[in-house]
Each structure stands twice: as structure tokens, then as C-alpha cells.
């Protein structure tokens, strides 16, 4: 696969940019003593930031994962209730008071170690800072970094950072990259005039098997693909997809520490409604005789679709209904002008079969105290691989006790 970091960045558009050339020129010559750094630590301060956050987001080409709605929904419905501490960093121009940079950060105690991380990174979102793309200045990053080092954090642990994230070059300079980059599979529809053109780019055997799966499953009854847009149906659909996901986890002997919590269900319902209101939700299902047998919770950003959570009814897995639902969702993406279908990590062979491009995604680790250095090994990629290996071998009820 080819890496699309540069090409993808060129194709992503944004709206409502701050186009003042005089402001851009002055901000590229900022000195650190011209900046004011503030730490947001409670919900009241966070809510007061709403208008400025939304303006900064509109002036950037960030993903929906960096929007005010995403962060606040996660914090108020999930993060605060399960024990995270809010430590959101803002950088302003000292004279104009303009908000130049916003670094979303939360702190959670893991054993004896206080870990700084992206909000909701456990659910697989892409992590990044928020900054007007026309005002990127290294001194703003340095000011935020200085504030991070003052926080009561033992270890900074930032996952899911795409190579084309604004913060990526800075983190490469300041923090150790924990592992080789993870490959994120993406389908780029640019260059295909029709859906059939794209489909013909897939292997002949893959296309034949896909058609055979669809014909066989269609014999089971009335099969329909649906994009859920009705408010009254969104919550029901989110709950149905999570139920299918949890059933799959139980059947395969796994335990989803986040997805199986009631707080996660409430948060996903809340953010789905807010994303729908902003035009950033893509909620799709496959129905058999009006019963949901597969579904996907995805979020839209500019011309990208990010497939965040997918699930299918395990009793129909021999029919490959996950693959059938995926093709329908990709077809919707193509037909509605979204040029990139992002499968999101982790890498999987089935994702690779559909994709023609990739983006590097990295995890960064930085111990800030002696305790952080001691605990760093437990967050390393090498340790996590060994842990995952033994995790697969133990019974589900033991997994549940270990991860809670």
C-alpha cells in the first residue's frame, strides 16, 4: 500500500478560516513571552471556552475528534464520572487574548502512575492538538509543552497520532516513539469515476466471493441497508450495535473494558446525537427482515469517513455479513462525495482487502518523573504485545476482573 499523508492533506478542505494576513504574519514571529498559557481544570471553565473552541475548530482542518462537541460530550457523560482529571491547555496571545492553540489532555491514575493522555483515547479516536492551520508556530507548541511539564503527571502517553496530525512533528522531536508505526487502512476513491470502477480494482476472487456471500445471505429473507437519520431511531440503533459488539466479545472470549460500561453507552448515544446535529454522524445498519444484523458507527470530517465501531450478529457470521455491511457503507461514502473511507486502527486483513492507501499511526511515550520511568515499561509496545498474547489465553471472567 502507498502512504497518503501528503496527498491526503492536500485533499482535505476546511471552511471559515481566519485569513487575516497581518495576524498570520505577526503570529509567525511570536516570542514565548508574548504568550499566555492557561489550564482548564473544571467543567465551568470548559463550557466558557465553547465559542472560542468552535471558532478555532472552524479555522482549522482538524477532524471531528478534536471538536468541542466531541470533547465535552466525552468529559461530561463519561470522563469525569469514571475518574479522569481535566487538564486542558490553552495558549493565547498576551495582548490580543486570541486563542492560538488548544491541547486536549486528561489525567488518569493507572496503579501508582499518573498518566496524561488524549481524552477518550481508549475508544480509538485519533489524537491531535487544535490550532488554526494558518497560525502554526513552534513557539506555541513550546509554551504548551512547558505547561505539561509542570502538571502532576508521571507519564505522558499519547496514542493514535496520525503522521499528518499537526502535533506529530513536535512529538517526534520531544517524545520517544514507542513502536514502529501502525498501518491504518484507508480507501481512496479519488481516481474512480464510478463505484464499479473502484470495485473492478479489487481482486477478481474477492469480488466473486463477495457476490456469493450476498446471494446466499439474501436467501434468508428481506435484506436492506439503511442510513439512520431519524432522531428517535439513533439511540435505538446505537444500543443495538453495542449489544451486537458485546455479544461478539462474549462469544470470542474477550472483554471490552470501555464498550461494556454503561457510561460508554450513554456517551456514544450523546455524541451520536450531537454529531448528527452537526452533520458529522454516519450511522448505518444492515437489516434482515427488519432486524438489525450488522451496523457501523462512523464520523464524518471534511471529505473523510472514519469507521469508529462496527459490529455484526454472530449467528450469521458464516454469511460474511460484516463484509456485506462494509461494502454498503463504502458505497454510501462514495456516492455522497466522501473521498476517503478510513477503517481506523487496528490493522486487519479484511480492511487491507478493501483499501488502497495507508496512513502511519504512532504511539508516543514520555516519562516526566522517576515513577514515570519505572512504569514506562508497562506502557511499551513490547510489553503490550506480551500482555495481549497472555490475555487471549485466559477465560473471559478473569479478563473482566483484570481490566476493571
Secondary structure, 3 states (H helix, E strand, C coil): CEECHHHHHHHCCCCCCCCCHHHHHHHCCCCHHHEEEEEECCHHHHHHCHHHHHHHHHCCCCCHHHCHHHHHHHHHHHHCCCCCEECEEEEEECCCCCEEEEECCEEEEECCEEEEECCCHHHCCCCCCEECHHHCCHHHHHHHHHHHHHCCCCEEEEEEEECCCCCHHHHHHHCEECCCCEEEEEEECCCCCCHHHHHHCCCHHHHHHHHHHHHHHHCCCCEEEEECCCHHHHHHHHHHHHHHHHHHHHHCCCCCCCCCCHHHHHHHHHHHHHHHHHCCEEEEEEEECCEEEEEEEEEEECCEEEEEEEEECHHHHHHCHHHHHHHHHHHHHHHCCCCEEECCCCCCHHHHHHCCEEEEEEEEEEECCHHHHHHHHHHCHHHHHHHHHHHHHCCHHHHHHHHC
